């Protein structure tokens, strides 16, 4: 499956994480950066989502495609790496600056890389 084809521009997503005790957190996220055929990445601020992932690397991403109805995907993910520097982090910060705000861009301090364990249709 070509991961890049799953995420047309204009869609939105929600990442679900849970801490070591199973307490769940949901957060709205942009479409992911496709690194390779099995790896996706997102930028993170120092918030609950990345804190949860440090305790429990398993996550879900629900993507709503920019169309009428309920079109999209549900992904099961495992975080494999987190970085506080690098080219991809700088690209994410630049994109966030353009589409959100300078403040939002400054808040992005990490990039997390995920293995895609499973892809299922939204409906």
C-alpha positions in Angstrom: 0.0 0.0 0.0 1.3 3.4 -0.9 1.0 5.5 2.3 1.3 8.8 0.5 -1.9 8.1 -1.5 -3.9 7.7 1.8 -3.6 11.4 2.8 -4.9 13.9 0.3 -4.3 17.6 1.2 -7.1 19.2 3.1 -7.9 16.3 5.3 -7.6 16.3 9.1 -6.6 13.7 11.7 -6.7 12.8 15.3 -4.0 11.0 17.1 -4.9 8.9 20.1 -2.3 8.0 22.7 -2.5 6.5 26.2 -0.1 6.7 29.1 1.4 3.7 31.0 -1.9 3.5 33.1 -4.1 3.5 30.0 -5.4 7.1 30.4 -6.3 8.2 26.9 -5.5 11.5 25.2 -6.8 12.7 21.8 -5.3 15.5 19.8 -6.0 17.1 16.4 -3.0 16.7 14.0 -2.2 17.5 10.4 -1.6 14.9 7.8 1.6 12.9 8.4 4.9 13.1 6.7 5.5 9.9 4.7 9.1 8.8 5.4 9.1 5.5 3.5 6.7 2.6 2.7 6.1 1.8 6.4 7.1 4.9 8.3 5.1 8.1 9.1 6.2 11.1 11.1 4.6 14.1 12.9 5.9 17.1 14.7 5.0 17.4 18.4 5.2 20.0 21.1 6.1 19.1 24.7 2.5 18.1 25.6 0.5 15.1 26.7 0.7 13.2 23.4 4.5 13.0 23.3 4.6 12.3 27.1 2.2 9.4 26.6 4.2 8.0 23.7 7.4 8.0 25.9 5.5 5.8 28.4 3.6 3.7 25.8 4.7 3.8 22.2 1.4 2.6 20.8 -1.0 5.1 19.1 -3.9 5.4 16.6 -4.4 7.9 13.9 -7.8 8.6 12.5 -7.7 10.5 9.1 -10.8 12.2 7.7 -10.5 12.8 4.0 -11.6 16.1 2.5 -14.8 14.7 0.9 -18.4 14.4 1.7 -19.4 11.6 4.0 -17.1 9.4 6.1 -14.1 8.7 3.9 -10.7 8.1 5.5 -8.5 5.7 7.3 -7.7 4.3 10.8 -4.1 3.5 11.4 -2.5 1.6 14.2 1.0 2.9 15.0 4.1 2.2 17.1 6.5 5.0 17.8 10.0 3.9 16.9 12.1 7.1 17.3 11.9 10.6 18.6 14.3 13.4 17.6 14.7 17.0 18.8 16.7 18.1 15.7 17.1 17.4 12.0 15.9 18.3 8.5 12.4 16.9 8.9 11.8 18.8 12.2 12.9 22.0 10.4 10.5 21.3 7.5 7.6 20.6 9.9 8.4 23.9 11.8 8.4 25.8 8.5 5.1 24.3 7.4 3.5 25.0 10.7 4.7 28.6 10.5 3.0 29.0 7.1 -0.4 27.2 7.9 -0.8 28.0 11.6 1.3 30.7 13.3 4.8 31.6 14.5 3.8 30.6 18.0 2.6 27.1 16.9 5.8 26.7 14.9 7.9 27.6 17.9 6.0 25.1 20.1 7.0 22.2 17.8 10.2 20.8 19.4 10.2 17.1 18.5 9.5 14.8 15.5 8.3 11.3 16.2 8.6 8.5 13.7 6.1 5.7 13.6 5.9 2.2 12.1 2.5 1.7 10.5 1.2 -1.6 12.0 -2.2 -1.7 10.4 -4.4 0.4 8.0 -8.2 0.0 8.0 -10.9 2.0 6.2 -12.7 4.6 8.3 -16.1 2.9 7.7 
